[in-house]
């Protein structure tokens, strides 16, 4: 468990606290899911501009193989 990474994510989430405070659970989860998706896309683009070769993992790669 990377506690440093967890602290950074929690600090990032804290920025949205006032926005999501009054939301229902469904809206809260949807909003944060969309913000995470946007953040990841921007991060991948930033890394590409720096010369790295990041990739987003397709959901099919995460599903367990069932014999």
Phi and psi restraints in degrees (range 20) as a CNS / XPLOR table:
assign (resid 1 and name C) (resid 2 and name N)
       (resid 2 and name CA) (resid 2 and name C) 1.0 -95.3 20.0 2
assign (resid 2 and name N) (resid 2 and name CA)
       (resid 2 and name C) (resid 3 and name N) 1.0 96.3 20.0 2
assign (resid 2 and name C) (resid 3 and name N)
       (resid 3 and name CA) (resid 3 and name C) 1.0 -67.4 20.0 2
assign (resid 3 and name N) (resid 3 and name CA)
       (resid 3 and name C) (resid 4 and name N) 1.0 -30.4 20.0 2
assign (resid 3 and name C) (resid 4 and name N)
       (resid 4 and name CA) (resid 4 and name C) 1.0 -64.4 20.0 2
assign (resid 4 and name N) (resid 4 and name CA)
       (resid 4 and name C) (resid 5 and name N) 1.0 -44.0 20.0 2
assign (resid 4 and name C) (resid 5 and name N)
       (resid 5 and name CA) (resid 5 and name C) 1.0 -64.7 20.0 2
assign (resid 5 and name N) (resid 5 and name CA)
       (resid 5 and name C) (resid 6 and name N) 1.0 -39.8 20.0 2
assign (resid 5 and name C) (resid 6 and name N)
       (resid 6 and name CA) (resid 6 and name C) 1.0 -63.1 20.0 2
assign (resid 6 and name N) (resid 6 and name CA)
       (resid 6 and name C) (resid 7 and name N) 1.0 -40.1 20.0 2
assign (resid 6 and name C) (resid 7 and name N)
       (resid 7 and name CA) (resid 7 and name C) 1.0 -63.9 20.0 2
assign (resid 7 and name N) (resid 7 and name CA)
       (resid 7 and name C) (resid 8 and name N) 1.0 -40.2 20.0 2
assign (resid 7 and name C) (resid 8 and name N)
       (resid 8 and name CA) (resid 8 and name C) 1.0 -66.0 20.0 2
assign (resid 8 and name N) (resid 8 and name CA)
       (resid 8 and name C) (resid 9 and name N) 1.0 -40.9 20.0 2
assign (resid 8 and name C) (resid 9 and name N)
       (resid 9 and name CA) (resid 9 and name C) 1.0 -66.2 20.0 2
assign (resid 9 and name N) (resid 9 and name CA)
       (resid 9 and name C) (resid 10 and name N) 1.0 -42.8 20.0 2
assign (resid 9 and name C) (resid 10 and name N)
       (resid 10 and name CA) (resid 10 and name C) 1.0 -62.1 20.0 2
assign (resid 10 and name N) (resid 10 and name CA)
       (resid 10 and name C) (resid 11 and name N) 1.0 -38.6 20.0 2
assign (resid 10 and name C) (resid 11 and name N)
       (resid 11 and name CA) (resid 11 and name C) 1.0 -65.1 20.0 2
assign (resid 11 and name N) (resid 11 and name CA)
       (resid 11 and name C) (resid 12 and name N) 1.0 -38.9 20.0 2
assign (resid 11 and name C) (resid 12 and name N)
       (resid 12 and name CA) (resid 12 and name C) 1.0 -66.8 20.0 2
assign (resid 12 and name N) (resid 12 and name CA)
       (resid 12 and name C) (resid 13 and name N) 1.0 -44.6 20.0 2
assign (resid 12 and name C) (resid 13 and name N)
       (resid 13 and name CA) (resid 13 and name C) 1.0 -61.7 20.0 2
assign (resid 13 and name N) (resid 13 and name CA)
       (resid 13 and name C) (resid 14 and name N) 1.0 -34.8 20.0 2
assign (resid 13 and name C) (resid 14 and name N)
       (resid 14 and name CA) (resid 14 and name C) 1.0 -59.6 20.0 2
assign (resid 14 and name N) (resid 14 and name CA)
       (resid 14 and name C) (resid 15 and name N) 1.0 -28.6 20.0 2
assign (resid 14 and name C) (resid 15 and name N)
       (resid 15 and name CA) (resid 15 and name C) 1.0 -61.7 20.0 2
assign (resid 15 and name N) (resid 15 and name CA)
       (resid 15 and name C) (resid 16 and name N) 1.0 -24.5 20.0 2
assign (resid 15 and name C) (resid 16 and name N)
       (resid 16 and name CA) (resid 16 and name C) 1.0 -98.2 20.0 2
assign (resid 16 and name N) (resid 16 and name CA)
       (resid 16 and name C) (resid 17 and name N) 1.0 3.0 20.0 2
assign (resid 16 and name C) (resid 17 and name N)
       (resid 17 and name CA) (resid 17 and name C) 1.0 -56.9 20.0 2
assign (resid 17 and name N) (resid 17 and name CA)
       (resid 17 and name C) (resid 18 and name N) 1.0 -46.1 20.0 2
assign (resid 17 and name C) (resid 18 and name N)
       (resid 18 and name CA) (resid 18 and name C) 1.0 -68.9 20.0 2
assign (resid 18 and name N) (resid 18 and name CA)
       (resid 18 and name C) (resid 19 and name N) 1.0 -26.2 20.0 2
assign (resid 18 and name C) (resid 19 and name N)
       (resid 19 and name CA) (resid 19 and name C) 1.0 -75.6 20.0 2
assign (resid 19 and name N) (resid 19 and name CA)
       (resid 19 and name C) (resid 20 and name N) 1.0 -43.6 20.0 2
assign (resid 19 and name C) (resid 20 and name N)
       (resid 20 and name CA) (resid 20 and name C) 1.0 -92.0 20.0 2
assign (resid 20 and name N) (resid 20 and name CA)
       (resid 20 and name C) (resid 21 and name N) 1.0 -6.3 20.0 2
assign (resid 20 and name C) (resid 21 and name N)
       (resid 21 and name CA) (resid 21 and name C) 1.0 -54.3 20.0 2
assign (resid 21 and name N) (resid 21 and name CA)
       (resid 21 and name C) (resid 22 and name N) 1.0 -42.9 20.0 2
assign (resid 21 and name C) (resid 22 and name N)
       (resid 22 and name CA) (resid 22 and name C) 1.0 -96.2 20.0 2
assign (resid 22 and name N) (resid 22 and name CA)
       (resid 22 and name C) (resid 23 and name N) 1.0 5.3 20.0 2
assign (resid 22 and name C) (resid 23 and name N)
       (resid 23 and name CA) (resid 23 and name C) 1.0 -81.2 20.0 2
assign (resid 23 and name N) (resid 23 and name CA)
       (resid 23 and name C) (resid 24 and name N) 1.0 153.5 20.0 2
assign (resid 23 and name C) (resid 24 and name N)
       (resid 24 and name CA) (resid 24 and name C) 1.0 -70.2 20.0 2
assign (resid 24 and name N) (resid 24 and name CA)
       (resid 24 and name C) (resid 25 and name N) 1.0 166.2 20.0 2
assign (resid 24 and name C) (resid 25 and name N)
       (resid 25 and name CA) (resid 25 and name C) 1.0 -59.1 20.0 2
assign (resid 25 and name N) (resid 25 and name CA)
       (resid 25 and name C) (resid 26 and name N) 1.0 -41.2 20.0 2
assign (resid 25 and name C) (resid 26 and name N)
       (resid 26 and name CA) (resid 26 and name C) 1.0 -64.5 20.0 2
assign (resid 26 and name N) (resid 26 and name CA)
       (resid 26 and name C) (resid 27 and name N) 1.0 -46.7 20.0 2
assign (resid 26 and name C) (resid 27 and name N)
       (resid 27 and name CA) (resid 27 and name C) 1.0 -65.9 20.0 2
assign (resid 27 and name N) (resid 27 and name CA)
       (resid 27 and name C) (resid 28 and name N) 1.0 -39.6 20.0 2
assign (resid 27 and name C) (resid 28 and name N)
       (resid 28 and name CA) (resid 28 and name C) 1.0 -59.0 20.0 2
assign (resid 28 and name N) (resid 28 and name CA)
       (resid 28 and name C) (resid 29 and name N) 1.0 -50.7 20.0 2
assign (resid 28 and name C) (resid 29 and name N)
       (resid 29 and name CA) (resid 29 and name C) 1.0 -63.6 20.0 2
assign (resid 29 and name N) (resid 29 and name CA)
       (resid 29 and name C) (resid 30 and name N) 1.0 -41.4 20.0 2
assign (resid 29 and name C) (resid 30 and name N)
       (resid 30 and name CA) (resid 30 and name C) 1.0 -63.3 20.0 2
assign (resid 30 and name N) (resid 30 and name CA)
       (resid 30 and name C) (resid 31 and name N) 1.0 -47.3 20.0 2
assign (resid 30 and name C) (resid 31 and name N)
       (resid 31 and name CA) (resid 31 and name C) 1.0 -59.3 20.0 2
assign (resid 31 and name N) (resid 31 and name CA)
       (resid 31 and name C) (resid 32 and name N) 1.0 -49.3 20.0 2
assign (resid 31 and name C) (resid 32 and name N)
       (resid 32 and name CA) (resid 32 and name C) 1.0 -67.2 20.0 2
assign (resid 32 and name N) (resid 32 and name CA)
       (resid 32 and name C) (resid 33 and name N) 1.0 -35.2 20.0 2
assign (resid 32 and name C) (resid 33 and name N)
       (resid 33 and name CA) (resid 33 and name C) 1.0 -61.3 20.0 2
assign (resid 33 and name N) (resid 33 and name CA)
       (resid 33 and name C) (resid 34 and name N) 1.0 -44.0 20.0 2
assign (resid 33 and name C) (resid 34 and name N)
       (resid 34 and name CA) (resid 34 and name C) 1.0 -66.6 20.0 2
assign (resid 34 and name N) (resid 34 and name CA)
       (resid 34 and name C) (resid 35 and name N) 1.0 -40.6 20.0 2
assign (resid 34 and name C) (resid 35 and name N)
       (resid 35 and name CA) (resid 35 and name C) 1.0 -64.7 20.0 2
assign (resid 35 and name N) (resid 35 and name CA)
       (resid 35 and name C) (resid 36 and name N) 1.0 -39.1 20.0 2
assign (resid 35 and name C) (resid 36 and name N)
       (resid 36 and name CA) (resid 36 and name C) 1.0 -65.1 20.0 2
assign (resid 36 and name N) (resid 36 and name CA)
       (resid 36 and name C) (resid 37 and name N) 1.0 -41.2 20.0 2
assign (resid 36 and name C) (resid 37 and name N)
       (resid 37 and name CA) (resid 37 and name C) 1.0 -62.8 20.0 2
assign (resid 37 and name N) (resid 37 and name CA)
       (resid 37 and name C) (resid 38 and name N) 1.0 -44.7 20.0 2
assign (resid 37 and name C) (resid 38 and name N)
       (resid 38 and name CA) (resid 38 and name C) 1.0 -63.7 20.0 2
assign (resid 38 and name N) (resid 38 and name CA)
       (resid 38 and name C) (resid 39 and name N) 1.0 -44.6 20.0 2
assign (resid 38 and name C) (resid 39 and name N)
       (resid 39 and name CA) (resid 39 and name C) 1.0 -58.5 20.0 2
assign (resid 39 and name N) (resid 39 and name CA)
       (resid 39 and name C) (resid 40 and name N) 1.0 -46.1 20.0 2
assign (resid 39 and name C) (resid 40 and name N)
       (resid 40 and name CA) (resid 40 and name C) 1.0 -62.7 20.0 2
assign (resid 40 and name N) (resid 40 and name CA)
       (resid 40 and name C) (resid 41 and name N) 1.0 -41.6 20.0 2
assign (resid 40 and name C) (resid 41 and name N)
       (resid 41 and name CA) (resid 41 and name C) 1.0 -63.2 20.0 2
assign (resid 41 and name N) (resid 41 and name CA)
       (resid 41 and name C) (resid 42 and name N) 1.0 -43.1 20.0 2
assign (resid 41 and name C) (resid 42 and name N)
       (resid 42 and name CA) (resid 42 and name C) 1.0 -66.1 20.0 2
assign (resid 42 and name N) (resid 42 and name CA)
       (resid 42 and name C) (resid 43 and name N) 1.0 -38.2 20.0 2
assign (resid 42 and name C) (resid 43 and name N)
       (resid 43 and name CA) (resid 43 and name C) 1.0 -65.7 20.0 2
assign (resid 43 and name N) (resid 43 and name CA)
       (resid 43 and name C) (resid 44 and name N) 1.0 -41.8 20.0 2
assign (resid 43 and name C) (resid 44 and name N)
       (resid 44 and name CA) (resid 44 and name C) 1.0 -61.4 20.0 2
assign (resid 44 and name N) (resid 44 and name CA)
       (resid 44 and name C) (resid 45 and name N) 1.0 -43.3 20.0 2
assign (resid 44 and name C) (resid 45 and name N)
       (resid 45 and name CA) (resid 45 and name C) 1.0 -63.9 20.0 2
assign (resid 45 and name N) (resid 45 and name CA)
       (resid 45 and name C) (resid 46 and name N) 1.0 -41.6 20.0 2
assign (resid 45 and name C) (resid 46 and name N)
       (resid 46 and name CA) (resid 46 and name C) 1.0 -61.0 20.0 2
assign (resid 46 and name N) (resid 46 and name CA)
       (resid 46 and name C) (resid 47 and name N) 1.0 -44.6 20.0 2
assign (resid 46 and name C) (resid 47 and name N)
       (resid 47 and name CA) (resid 47 and name C) 1.0 -65.2 20.0 2
assign (resid 47 and name N) (resid 47 and name CA)
       (resid 47 and name C) (resid 48 and name N) 1.0 -38.0 20.0 2
assign (resid 47 and name C) (resid 48 and name N)
       (resid 48 and name CA) (resid 48 and name C) 1.0 -62.8 20.0 2
assign (resid 48 and name N) (resid 48 and name CA)
       (resid 48 and name C) (resid 49 and name N) 1.0 -41.5 20.0 2
assign (resid 48 and name C) (resid 49 and name N)
       (resid 49 and name CA) (resid 49 and name C) 1.0 -63.9 20.0 2
assign (resid 49 and name N) (resid 49 and name CA)
       (resid 49 and name C) (resid 50 and name N) 1.0 -27.1 20.0 2
assign (resid 49 and name C) (resid 50 and name N)
       (resid 50 and name CA) (resid 50 and name C) 1.0 -84.2 20.0 2
assign (resid 50 and name N) (resid 50 and name CA)
       (resid 50 and name C) (resid 51 and name N) 1.0 -1.5 20.0 2
assign (resid 50 and name C) (resid 51 and name N)
       (resid 51 and name CA) (resid 51 and name C) 1.0 96.9 20.0 2
assign (resid 51 and name N) (resid 51 and name CA)
       (resid 51 and name C) (resid 52 and name N) 1.0 2.7 20.0 2
assign (resid 51 and name C) (resid 52 and name N)
       (resid 52 and name CA) (resid 52 and name C) 1.0 -81.2 20.0 2
assign (resid 52 and name N) (resid 52 and name CA)
       (resid 52 and name C) (resid 53 and name N) 1.0 169.8 20.0 2
assign (resid 52 and name C) (resid 53 and name N)
       (resid 53 and name CA) (resid 53 and name C) 1.0 -125.1 20.0 2
assign (resid 53 and name N) (resid 53 and name CA)
       (resid 53 and name C) (resid 54 and name N) 1.0 66.5 20.0 2
assign (resid 53 and name C) (resid 54 and name N)
       (resid 54 and name CA) (resid 54 and name C) 1.0 -76.1 20.0 2
assign (resid 54 and name N) (resid 54 and name CA)
       (resid 54 and name C) (resid 55 and name N) 1.0 163.3 20.0 2
assign (resid 54 and name C) (resid 55 and name N)
       (resid 55 and name CA) (resid 55 and name C) 1.0 -146.3 20.0 2
assign (resid 55 and name N) (resid 55 and name CA)
       (resid 55 and name C) (resid 56 and name N) 1.0 151.6 20.0 2
assign (resid 55 and name C) (resid 56 and name N)
       (resid 56 and name CA) (resid 56 and name C) 1.0 -90.7 20.0 2
assign (resid 56 and name N) (resid 56 and name CA)
       (resid 56 and name C) (resid 57 and name N) 1.0 132.3 20.0 2
assign (resid 56 and name C) (resid 57 and name N)
       (resid 57 and name CA) (resid 57 and name C) 1.0 -78.3 20.0 2
assign (resid 57 and name N) (resid 57 and name CA)
       (resid 57 and name C) (resid 58 and name N) 1.0 128.9 20.0 2
assign (resid 57 and name C) (resid 58 and name N)
       (resid 58 and name CA) (resid 58 and name C) 1.0 -69.6 20.0 2
assign (resid 58 and name N) (resid 58 and name CA)
       (resid 58 and name C) (resid 59 and name N) 1.0 142.4 20.0 2
assign (resid 58 and name C) (resid 59 and name N)
       (resid 59 and name CA) (resid 59 and name C) 1.0 -57.8 20.0 2
assign (resid 59 and name N) (resid 59 and name CA)
       (resid 59 and name C) (resid 60 and name N) 1.0 -31.6 20.0 2
assign (resid 59 and name C) (resid 60 and name N)
       (resid 60 and name CA) (resid 60 and name C) 1.0 -61.6 20.0 2
assign (resid 60 and name N) (resid 60 and name CA)
       (resid 60 and name C) (resid 61 and name N) 1.0 -30.3 20.0 2
assign (resid 60 and name C) (resid 61 and name N)
       (resid 61 and name CA) (resid 61 and name C) 1.0 -71.1 20.0 2
assign (resid 61 and name N) (resid 61 and name CA)
       (resid 61 and name C) (resid 62 and name N) 1.0 -21.7 20.0 2
assign (resid 61 and name C) (resid 62 and name N)
       (resid 62 and name CA) (resid 62 and name C) 1.0 -89.6 20.0 2
assign (resid 62 and name N) (resid 62 and name CA)
       (resid 62 and name C) (resid 63 and name N) 1.0 -16.0 20.0 2
assign (resid 62 and name C) (resid 63 and name N)
       (resid 63 and name CA) (resid 63 and name C) 1.0 -75.8 20.0 2
assign (resid 63 and name N) (resid 63 and name CA)
       (resid 63 and name C) (resid 64 and name N) 1.0 137.2 20.0 2
assign (resid 63 and name C) (resid 64 and name N)
       (resid 64 and name CA) (resid 64 and name C) 1.0 -68.8 20.0 2
assign (resid 64 and name N) (resid 64 and name CA)
       (resid 64 and name C) (resid 65 and name N) 1.0 148.2 20.0 2
assign (resid 64 and name C) (resid 65 and name N)
       (resid 65 and name CA) (resid 65 and name C) 1.0 -82.5 20.0 2
assign (resid 65 and name N) (resid 65 and name CA)
       (resid 65 and name C) (resid 66 and name N) 1.0 122.2 20.0 2
assign (resid 65 and name C) (resid 66 and name N)
       (resid 66 and name CA) (resid 66 and name C) 1.0 -102.9 20.0 2
assign (resid 66 and name N) (resid 66 and name CA)
       (resid 66 and name C) (resid 67 and name N) 1.0 121.1 20.0 2
